[in-house]
Amino acid sequence: MNAARSFNNWRKYRQTVSELGRMSNRELNDLGIARGDIEYIARAAAR
């Protein structure tokens, strides 16, 4: 994997963690996401 792609994946991961992290527990629950699953979901989204 090249450096540009790795950087873009990292950026997408950080953005997803940030956006989900700003949501309330109720908003996350409405989406079916537990707060503890945010990093896992962000890693999957960054692929």
Secondary structure, 3 states (H helix, E strand, C coil): CCHHHHHHHHHHHHHHHHHHHCCCHHHHHHCCCCHHHHHHHHHHHCC
